[in-house]
Amino acid sequence: QDTLSLPNVARMRRLQFAPGAPHPGALLGLTIRHESRYYGALWVAYDRPRNFSEEEIRFLTTLSGEAALAATSARLYATAEVGRQRLESVLASTPEPVLVIDENARLLLLNPAAVQVPGLILSAIEGRPIQEVVGPKDLVELLTVPLTERISSREINLGNGKIYYASVSLVVAEGRSVGRVCTMRDITHFKELEQLKSDFVATVSHDLRSPLTLMRGYATMLQMVGDLNDQQKGYVRKIVSGVENMTRLVNNLLDLGRIEAGIGLQIERVVVNEIASDVINSLQLQAVQKDIHLSQELVGTNKNLVVDADRALIQQAMYNLVENAIKYTAVGGQVKVRLENRHATVLVEIHDTGIGIAPLDLPHLFEKFYRSGRREAYQQRGTGLGLAIVKSIAERHGGRVWVDSQLGKGSVFSLEVPCEQFQKPDGNKG
């Protein structure tokens, strides 16, 4: 019962009052509750007996409802404040920079680690637009551009020699975005180690070229010295095959080093669908040998998809992806190259019906020398550099590469490059 009306209290013998306290003549009680939570009761007393009208009861019911809403709001605020204090404590103890912004790109929270990074924070005042809070333009763009995925990340160069890996994720409540959380990690040391490794590999690879050429030359000249028996010919074939595999690895390493360094890139207007046709024609024989249907699909009305790019590198990236798809697709399967113009970018997708990729392998797929431990994948010969080269080519052009795959159902490798290059490889504006 939400309402209790006692027009004449004197008739209610069960009610007892403290000695010396005034005795009311009439009482009206209303519960203060919101949904299923009770906060208390509202009592109205009169000195004399009184019949309460419906209008008075409606007014007091409204008043108790407002009191319940106020109590609920106070409770929610207290709960939110406790949660906020807990979050601030967690952020304060986190050694890596963390920023929290609302749906209007205004600063909500900032931990001390972010303030201590030189060149990162311009102003640590809550409620300010993120453009007035954060210094690096790349980070401002990452925090403000519409996200196509729940999580987006990018390397941020602070200009003082420090490089951070920034990851931004959406905060979703009741099906809509209410803000973003950005976490940053200092990867300067890892980038330095990666550069040292790249320099070492490039130096060793370059020094290996001469002896490999010499070995292959003398191996092929053995037949000129005299007749060889079948066993000797077999040995020569194995030597030549091993040298060719090693030469291919060395060439891949040198190509990767050249791409990462941005040396010798020739940016020009190229037609992507023509490159795709050339790649398909060059790999058609491999596909026919495995009875694989290799096709091309152009999405949209544009007959030519034109981008600013190094033709040789884009062709190498597409060649590596299509060759990979053929290599890991069983006999009688399908490989399709799908091309699509996305206004400012061109998307190249390679669909296959191959063996698929295990979830554990997906995060490492574009790393140098990474090979899956699965038996089906390990049976295919390779250097573990093909996809790393594709990733470097994509990044060198300001694009990206990713993969979606399910075991036993095939994979979709996606290469996306911008139509225009505003930054030339030599650092001059285009």
FENRA-V453981 format. One record per run of one state. SS is the DSSP state (alpha for helix, beta for strand, coil for the rest). FROM is the first residue (numbers start at 1). LEN is the number of residues. If there is no record, write none. Layout:
SS:FROM:LEN
SS:FROM:LEN
This chain:
coil:1:2
beta:3:4
coil:7:2
alpha:9:3
coil:12:14
beta:26:9
coil:35:2
beta:37:10
coil:47:7
alpha:54:40
coil:94:4
beta:98:5
coil:103:3
beta:106:5
coil:111:1
alpha:112:4
coil:116:5
beta:121:1
coil:122:7
beta:129:1
alpha:130:4
beta:134:1
coil:135:2
alpha:137:8
coil:145:6
beta:151:7
coil:158:5
beta:163:11
coil:174:2
beta:176:11
coil:187:1
alpha:188:38
coil:226:4
alpha:230:32
coil:262:5
beta:267:5
alpha:272:18
coil:290:3
beta:293:7
coil:300:6
beta:306:5
alpha:311:17
coil:328:6
beta:334:9
coil:343:2
beta:345:8
coil:353:6
alpha:359:4
coil:363:12
alpha:375:4
coil:379:7
alpha:386:11
coil:397:3
beta:400:7
coil:407:3
beta:410:9
coil:419:4
beta:423:1
coil:424:5
beta:429:1
coil:430:1
